[in-house]
Amino acid sequence: MAILQSTMDKISSKKLTTLIILFFIAFPLALTANLMFRTSTFALFELFSQNKVAMKNASLPTSTNDPTSSSIRDKKTKPIGGLLASGFDESSCISRLQSHLYRKPSPHKPSPYLIYKLRNYEELHTRCGPNTRDYRRSMIKIVNSENNGNAAMCKYLVCVPVNGLGNQMISIAATFLYAVLTDRVLLVRFGEDKYRLFCEPFLNSTWILPKSFPFWNYKLVETYESMLKKEKGKNSKEDLPSTLFLNLQHTKNEPDKFFHCDHSQDLLRNVPLLILKSDQYFVPSLFMNPSFNSEITKMFLERDTVFYHLGGYLFQPSNEAWGLISKFYQEHLSKADERIGLQIRVFAPDSTPQQAVMDLVLRCTIKNKLLPELDTQNSMPYRMKNKSIKVVLVTSLKAEYGENLRNMYENKATVTGEVIRVYQASHEEHQKHHDKMHNMKAWMEMYLLSLCDVLVTTSVSTFGYVAQSLGGLRPWLLYKLTNNDTHFPACERDFSLEPCYHIPPNHYCNGNLIKDFVSTFLYLRGCKDFSNGVKLVNDTTTILDHGP
């Protein structure tokens, strides 16, 4: 029996050894086969997903210049360099997936620190945004507290943008940066004419101020100006209100002149709810604050890309707006070898002759070789194959400017042999307030201008500021006509992508007048198109034009 047991043990030991050997041979093979199957399945899923996207894009441009038709895009590509968060329902905002495909690869990449700050902000907004438990609890505490507003769980910054759409967009972007810098939740008090222009920028939440907001009538809220006057600004934290109203509009003689100062920000930091009304791009005033300056510098390694990145993050066209944009692009812009955006805004149309404006536009574009001269020796265009096509997109309240330019180049030869096509999307005749369709057309045109290769804009126009900043373009600025004089250069190349802040603070934090921004604040320069304004510039050594 002992011999039999020993024999059985040897056999069992051999079987075990054999099983172990077979396991180590078979397991890698099984694992490899499984991975091959999964990869194959994933490839099929990718192909199915891409086909769904291709079906969605069926109405989009199909030319060789069409960004969606050259090849099926790799959906693993992170739009705008990872600036936009993932996880959104694609069908709710088609432009979020497609908009970056309509632009050339950008040299302006978001910094890792900016992406980090945006992801942190999104977590805050998800926790404290409207319809959350923390929002309801915070509002109850803010409403019920008189001098103890710090008991609130979350802090808020309500943006009240005013005036035209361009003014509102630049002020929203500036207010959002302030919210990120101060760990506040941004809520925007949109008028009904601004609803459905933009996609929701924050995942699983909204940035729209609820109609049930307890301080909807912000005119009853204590003002920042009055708070500073009380006891000459020597407020203690216990004396601070729970809600405060700040006015940074251009109509103020000097809007909250110490807003940029540390002593003001130390007070405001302890107010849980701020309501900020503005039509200005006040980012330079944030840059003037030493603590904010440090953060902004880390977030934006190129100082003049603040709106470029924040605008691309916040202002994705809604499906309705994207439908208008992509349709116009398909029909008129997609086949161009070069796209030239021409924005004409006449601030005093009754006293400014149309011919004077046209003369200004032609002197600017022809002298700087943006558009070619007509070939007076040939009455018809050259009969050549593969002629270069330049498309001019005219945006103006008046139809006459687009028509005049179209008539000038239609069926006529140019000295360069180029074919010039001129299109104008709309002509509303005058600016309309509280009109949804008017704003939809304005947003469409701003966005289309931002897709152009070259941009000519009107001085001081916030409409043009939005287009240049979204497109990452340094525009040619048309000089504002004064008494219809024409002795000055018709236009000049701007030195920065940023909008101009028209009414910067006039005082240092010690109360003395600011006489020279350039020598005092690094990376701030006077605007070319508005003598009192300032803007951020990337290169501090020169503001001369040396390249796009």
C-alpha positions in Angstrom: 0.0 0.0 0.0 2.9 2.4 0.8 4.4 1.7 -2.6 1.0 2.4 -4.2 0.5 5.7 -2.2 4.0 6.8 -3.2 3.3 6.1 -6.8 0.0 8.1 -6.6 1.8 11.0 -5.0 4.4 11.1 -7.8 1.6 11.1 -10.4 -0.3 13.9 -8.6 2.9 15.9 -8.4 3.5 15.5 -12.1 -0.1 16.4 -12.9 0.2 19.5 -10.8 3.5 20.4 -12.4 2.0 19.9 -15.8 -1.1 22.0 -15.0 1.1 24.8 -13.7 3.2 24.7 -17.0 0.1 24.6 -19.1 -1.4 27.5 -17.1 1.7 29.7 -17.8 1.6 28.8 -21.5 -2.2 29.2 -22.0 -2.8 32.3 -19.8 -0.7 34.7 -22.0 -2.3 33.3 -25.1 -5.8 33.7 -23.7 -5.0 37.2 -22.5 -3.7 38.2 -26.0 -6.7 36.8 -27.7 -9.0 38.7 -25.3 -7.2 41.9 -26.0 -7.3 41.4 -29.7 -11.1 40.8 -29.5 -11.6 43.9 -27.3 -9.4 46.0 -29.6 -11.5 44.8 -32.6 -14.7 45.5 -30.8 -13.4 49.0 -29.8 -12.5 49.7 -33.4 -15.9 48.7 -34.5 -17.4 51.0 -31.9 -15.1 53.8 -33.0 -16.2 53.3 -36.6 -19.8 53.3 -35.6 -19.4 56.5 -33.6 -17.5 58.2 -36.4 -20.2 57.2 -38.8 -22.7 58.8 -36.5 -20.6 62.0 -36.5 -20.3 61.9 -40.2 -24.1 61.6 -40.6 -24.4 64.7 -38.3 -21.9 66.5 -40.5 -23.7 65.7 -43.7 -25.0 69.3 -44.0 -21.5 70.7 -43.4 -18.9 71.8 -46.0 -17.7 69.0 -48.3 -14.9 70.8 -50.1 -11.2 70.1 -49.7 -11.1 73.1 -47.3 -13.9 71.7 -45.2 -12.5 70.8 -41.7 -14.9 67.9 -41.3 -14.5 66.3 -44.7 -10.8 65.7 -45.2 -10.8 62.6 -43.0 -12.8 61.1 -40.2 -11.5 62.8 -37.1 -10.0 61.0 -34.2 -12.5 61.5 -31.4 -9.8 61.0 -28.8 -8.4 64.5 -29.7 -9.1 66.9 -26.9 -10.7 70.0 -28.3 -8.9 73.3 -27.8 -5.9 71.6 -26.2 -7.9 70.1 -23.3 -9.4 73.4 -22.3 -13.0 72.0 -22.5 -14.1 69.4 -20.0 -15.2 66.0 -21.3 -18.5 64.3 -20.4 -20.9 66.6 -22.1 -23.8 65.2 -24.1 -22.6 65.8 -27.6 -26.1 66.4 -29.1 -26.8 69.2 -26.7 -23.9 71.3 -28.0 -22.6 70.2 -31.4 -20.2 73.1 -31.7 -18.3 71.8 -28.6 -17.2 68.8 -30.7 -16.8 70.5 -34.1 -15.9 74.2 -33.6 -12.1 73.6 -33.3 -12.2 71.7 -36.6 -13.0 75.0 -38.4 -9.9 76.7 -37.2 -6.3 76.3 -38.2 -4.0 74.7 -35.5 -3.4 77.3 -32.9 0.0 78.4 -31.7 -1.6 79.5 -28.5 -1.9 76.5 -26.2 -3.6 76.7 -22.8 -1.2 76.3 -19.9 -1.5 73.2 -17.6 -2.2 75.6 -14.7 -5.1 77.2 -16.5 -6.6 73.8 -17.2 -6.1 72.9 -13.6 -7.8 76.0 -12.4 -10.8 75.4 -14.8 -11.2 71.8 -13.6 -11.2 73.1 -10.0 -13.7 75.7 -10.8 -16.0 73.2 -12.5 -16.0 71.1 -9.3 -17.0 74.2 -7.3 -19.8 75.1 -9.8 -21.1 71.5 -9.7 -21.3 71.6 -5.9 -22.6 75.1 -5.4 -24.4 75.9 -8.6 -28.2 76.5 -9.0 -30.5 73.6 -7.9 -28.0 72.1 -5.5 -28.4 71.7 -1.8 -25.4 73.9 -1.1 -26.9 76.7 -3.3 -30.2 76.6 -1.3 -28.4 76.5 2.0 -26.1 79.3 1.1 -28.9 81.6 -0.2 -30.8 81.1 3.0 -27.8 82.0 5.1 -27.0 85.1 2.9 -30.6 86.3 3.0 -30.9 85.9 6.8 -27.5 87.3 7.8 -27.0 91.0 8.2 -23.5 91.3 9.4 -22.5 87.6 9.4 -22.6 86.7 5.8 -19.4 84.6 6.1 -21.6 81.8 7.5 -22.5 80.9 3.9 -21.2 77.6 2.6 -20.5 78.9 -1.0 -19.6 82.4 -2.3 -21.1 83.8 -5.5 -20.4 86.4 -8.2 -23.5 87.5 -10.1 -22.6 89.0 -13.5 -25.0 91.7 -14.8 -23.7 92.3 -18.4 -25.2 95.4 -20.1 -25.3 97.2 -23.5 -24.6 95.4 -26.8 -23.7 91.8 -27.2 -20.0 92.5 -27.7 -19.9 94.6 -24.5 -21.7 91.8 -22.6 -19.4 89.0 -23.8 -16.2 90.8 -22.9 -17.6 91.7 -19.4 -18.8 88.1 -18.8 -15.3 86.8 -19.6 -13.7 89.4 -17.3 -16.2 88.6 -14.5 -15.5 84.9 -14.9 -11.8 85.4 -14.5 -12.5 87.3 -11.3 -14.7 84.5 -10.1 -11.9 81.9 -10.7 -9.4 84.1 -8.9 -11.6 84.5 -5.9 -13.2 81.0 -5.7 -16.7 82.2 -6.4 -19.5 80.6 -8.4 -20.3 82.7 -11.5 -24.0 83.2 -12.3 -25.0 85.4 -15.3 -28.2 87.5 -15.3 -29.0 87.0 -19.0 -31.8 88.9 -20.6 -34.3 86.7 -22.4 -32.9 88.0 -25.8 -29.5 86.3 -24.8 -31.0 82.9 -24.0 -29.9 80.0 -26.3 -27.1 81.9 -27.9 -24.4 79.9 -26.1 -24.1 76.3 -24.8 -23.9 75.8 -21.1 -20.2 75.9 -20.3 -20.3 73.9 -17.0 -21.0 70.2 -16.9 -24.2 69.1 -15.2 -25.1 72.6 -14.1 -26.1 76.0 -15.4 -24.6 79.4 -15.3 -27.9 81.2 -15.7 -29.1 83.1 -12.7 -32.4 81.6 -11.5 -35.4 83.8 -11.6 -36.0 82.9 -7.9 -32.7 84.5 -7.0 -33.5 86.5 -3.8 -31.6 89.7 -5.0 -33.0 89.8 -8.5 -33.7 93.5 -7.9 -30.1 94.4 -7.3 -30.9 98.1 -7.1 -31.9 97.6 -3.4 -28.5 96.0 -2.6 -25.8 98.1 -0.7 -23.2 99.4 -3.1 -19.4 99.0 -2.9 -19.0 102.7 -3.2 -21.2 103.4 -0.2 -19.4 100.7 1.8 -16.1 102.4 1.2 -17.5 105.8 2.2 -18.8 104.5 5.5 -16.1 105.1 8.1 -13.8 105.9 5.2 -13.3 102.3 4.3 -12.2 101.1 7.8 -14.8 98.4 7.8 -14.2 95.3 10.0 -15.3 91.9 8.8 -18.2 92.0 11.3 -19.5 95.2 9.7 -19.6 93.8 6.1 -22.9 93.2 4.4 -23.8 89.7 3.1 -24.4 91.1 -0.4 -22.7 94.0 -2.2 -23.3 95.6 -5.6 -20.3 96.8 -7.8 -20.7 99.0 -10.8 -17.9 98.9 -13.4 -19.8 100.4 -16.3 -18.2 103.0 -18.6 -20.9 105.5 -17.7 -19.5 105.9 -14.2 -17.2 108.9 -13.9 -14.8 106.7 -12.1 -16.2 103.2 -11.5 -15.2 101.9 -8.1 -11.7 103.4 -8.4 -10.1 101.2 -5.8 -11.5 97.9 -6.9 -8.1 96.8 -8.1 -6.4 97.5 -4.7 -5.5 94.9 -2.1 -7.3 96.7 0.7 -10.6 96.6 -1.3 -10.1 93.0 -2.3 -9.4 92.1 1.3 -12.9 93.4 2.2 -14.7 92.0 -0.8 -13.2 88.6 -0.1 -15.4 88.4 3.0 -18.6 89.3 1.3 -20.3 86.0 0.3 -22.4 87.5 -2.6 -21.2 90.1 -5.0 -23.3 91.5 -7.8 -21.2 93.0 -10.6 -22.6 95.2 -13.4 -20.3 95.9 -16.3 -20.0 96.5 -20.0 -16.2 96.6 -19.9 -13.2 94.2 -20.2 -11.7 95.0 -16.8 -9.1 92.2 -16.9 -6.2 94.8 -16.9 -7.5 96.1 -13.5 -7.2 92.6 -12.1 -3.7 92.4 -13.5 -2.9 95.6 -11.6 -3.5 93.7 -8.3 -0.2 92.0 -7.2 -1.9 88.8 -5.9 -4.1 88.5 -8.9 -1.2 89.3 -11.2 0.7 86.3 -9.9 -2.2 83.9 -10.6 -3.0 85.4 -14.0 0.7 85.2 -15.1 0.7 81.4 -14.2 -2.6 80.8 -16.0 -1.8 82.7 -19.1 1.8 82.3 -20.1 1.1 84.5 -23.1 -0.4 87.6 -21.5 -2.5 88.6 -24.4 -4.5 85.4 -24.7 -6.8 85.8 -21.7 -10.0 86.3 -23.8 -8.8 83.9 -26.5 -8.8 81.1 -24.0 -11.6 82.1 -21.7 -13.8 83.1 -24.7 -13.2 79.8 -26.3 -14.1 78.1 -23.1 -17.3 80.0 -22.2 -18.8 80.9 -25.6 -19.5 77.8 -27.6 -22.4 78.5 -30.1 -25.7 76.9 -29.3 -27.1 74.4 -31.8 -29.3 77.0 -33.3 -26.4 79.5 -33.7 -24.1 76.7 -34.9 -26.6 75.8 -37.6 -26.5 79.3 -38.9 -22.7 79.6 -38.7 -21.9 76.2 -40.3 -24.5 76.8 -43.1 -23.0 80.2 -44.0 -19.5 78.8 -43.8 -20.5 75.9 -46.1 -22.1 78.1 -48.7 -19.6 81.0 -48.9 -16.4 80.5 -47.0 -15.3 76.9 -47.2 -13.8 77.1 -50.8 -11.8 80.2 -50.3 -8.0 80.2 -50.4 -8.0 83.1 -48.0 -10.8 84.6 -45.9 -10.8 88.3 -45.1 -13.1 89.6 -42.4 -14.2 93.2 -42.7 -16.2 94.7 -39.9 -17.5 98.2 -40.5 -19.2 100.1 -37.7 -20.2 103.7 -38.2 -21.0 105.3 -34.8 -22.4 108.5 -36.2 -24.1 107.4 -39.5 -26.1 110.6 -39.9 -23.0 112.8 -40.0 -20.6 110.3 -41.8 -20.9 110.0 -45.6 -20.9 106.4 -46.8 -18.3 107.3 -49.5 -15.9 108.6 -46.8 -16.2 105.2 -45.1 -15.7 103.3 -48.3 -12.6 105.4 -49.2 -11.2 104.6 -45.7 -11.8 100.9 -46.2 -10.3 100.7 -49.7 -7.2 102.7 -48.7 -6.6 100.4 -45.8 -7.1 97.1 -47.6 -5.5 98.0 -50.9 -2.5 99.8 -49.5 -1.7 97.0 -47.1 -2.2 94.4 -49.9 -5.1 92.7 -48.2 -7.2 93.2 -51.4 -5.8 93.7 -54.9 -6.3 96.7 -57.2 -8.5 96.3 -60.3 -6.8 95.7 -63.6 -8.0 98.6 -65.7 -6.5 97.2 -68.8 -8.7 94.1 -68.8 -12.4 94.4 -68.5 -13.0 90.7 -67.7 -11.3 88.4 -65.3 -8.3 86.4 -66.5 -9.2 83.0 -68.0 -6.8 80.9 -65.9 -7.2 77.6 -64.2 -6.5 77.3 -60.5 -7.0 81.0 -59.8 -6.7 82.0 -56.2 -10.0 82.9 -54.6 -10.2 85.5 -51.8 -13.5 85.7 -50.0 -14.4 88.9 -48.1 -16.9 88.6 -45.3 -18.5 92.0 -44.7 -20.3 92.6 -41.4 -22.1 95.9 -41.1 -25.5 97.3 -40.1 -25.7 98.8 -43.6 -26.1 96.8 -46.8 -24.4 99.4 -48.9 -20.8 98.6 -47.9 -21.0 95.0 -48.9 -22.9 95.9 -52.1 -20.3 98.5 -53.1 -17.4 96.2 -52.6 -19.2 93.4 -54.4 -19.9 95.6 -57.4 -16.3 96.8 -57.5 -14.9 93.3 -57.8 -17.7 91.3 -59.5 -16.7 90.1 -63.0 -13.7 92.4 -63.0 -10.0 91.5 -63.4 -7.5 92.2 -60.6 -3.8 93.1 -61.1 -2.9 89.9 -59.1 -5.2 87.7 -61.0 -7.0 86.8 -57.8 -10.8 86.3 -57.8 -12.6 88.3 -55.1 -15.9 87.2 -53.8 -17.8 89.4 -51.3 -20.6 88.2 -49.0 -22.6 89.9 -46.2 -24.6 87.7 -43.9 -27.0 90.4 -42.7 -27.7 94.2 -42.5 -30.0 95.2 -39.7 -29.8 98.9 -40.5 -29.5 99.9 -36.8 -28.6 98.2 -33.5 -31.6 96.6 -31.9 -31.8 96.0 -28.1 -33.8 93.1 -26.5 -34.2 91.4 -29.9 -33.2 87.7 -29.8 -32.8 87.3 -33.6 -30.7 90.4 -33.8 -28.4 89.0 -31.2 -28.3 85.6 -32.9 -27.2 87.3 -36.2 -24.6 89.4 -34.3 -23.2 86.3 -32.6 -23.1 84.4 -36.0 -21.2 87.3 -37.6 -18.7 87.7 -34.7 -18.0 84.0 -34.9 -17.6 83.9 -38.7 -15.2 86.9 -38.5 -13.1 84.9 -36.0 -12.8 82.1 -38.6 -11.1 84.4 -41.1 -7.4 84.5 -41.9 -7.1 88.3 -41.9 -9.3 90.7 -40.0 -10.1 94.4 -40.4 -12.2 95.9 -37.7 -13.5 99.3 -36.6 -11.7 101.1 -33.8 -13.4 101.0 -30.3 -15.9 98.4 -31.4 -16.4 95.6 -28.9 -18.0 93.6 -31.8 -14.6 93.6 -33.4 -12.8 92.9 -30.1 -14.8 89.6 -29.6 -14.0 88.5 -33.2 -10.3 89.2 -33.0 -9.9 87.6 -29.6 -11.8 84.4 -30.4 -9.9 84.0 -33.6 -6.5 84.8 -32.0 -6.0 87.6 -34.6 -4.3 90.9 -34.5 -6.6 93.0 -36.6 -6.0 96.0 -38.8 -7.8 98.8 -37.0 -9.8 101.2 -39.1 -9.3 104.7 -37.8 -12.4 106.4 -36.5 -13.4 109.2 -38.9 -13.4 112.6 -37.3 -15.0 115.4 -39.4 -14.4 113.0 -42.3 -10.7 113.8 -42.3 -8.6 111.5 -44.5 -5.0 112.8 -43.9 -4.1 110.1 -41.4 -3.3 106.4 -42.2 -6.5 104.5 -43.0 -5.7 101.7 -40.5 -2.9 100.4 -38.3 -2.1 96.8 -37.2 -2.9 96.1 -33.6 -0.2 94.7 -31.3 -2.3 92.5 -29.1 -5.1 89.9 -29.3 -6.9 91.3 -26.3 -9.9 93.7 -26.1 -9.2 97.2 -24.9 -10.3 98.2 -21.4 -11.7 101.7 -22.1 -11.9 103.1 -18.6 -9.0 101.8 -16.4 -8.6 103.1 -12.9 -7.1 106.6 -12.7 -5.7 106.2 -9.2 -3.0 104.2 -7.6 -4.0 102.5 -4.4 -2.5 105.3 -2.3 -4.9 107.8 -4.0 -2.4 109.4 -6.3 -3.2 109.8 -10.0 -1.8 107.3 -12.4 0.1 109.2 -15.0 1.8 106.4 -17.0 0.5 102.8 -17.1 3.4 101.6 -19.3 6.2 102.4 -16.9 4.2 101.3 -13.8 2.5 98.1 -14.8 4.4 95.4 -16.8 2.5 94.0 -19.7 0.0 96.9 -19.9 0.0 99.3 -22.9 -2.2 102.1 -24.1 -4.7 101.0 -26.7 -4.1 102.1 -30.3 -7.8 102.8 -30.9 -8.7 104.5 -27.6 -6.2 106.9 -26.1 -7.4 106.5 -22.5 -7.7 102.7 -22.6 -5.2 100.0 -21.8 -4.8 96.3 -22.8 -2.5 93.4 -22.0 0.4 92.8 -24.3 2.6 89.7 -24.5 5.8 91.3 -25.6 7.0 94.2 -23.3 10.0 95.2 -25.4 8.1 96.5 -28.4 4.6 97.0 -29.7 5.7 97.1 -33.3 4.1 94.8 -35.9 6.4 91.9 -36.7 4.3 89.1 -37.9 0.8 87.6 -37.4 
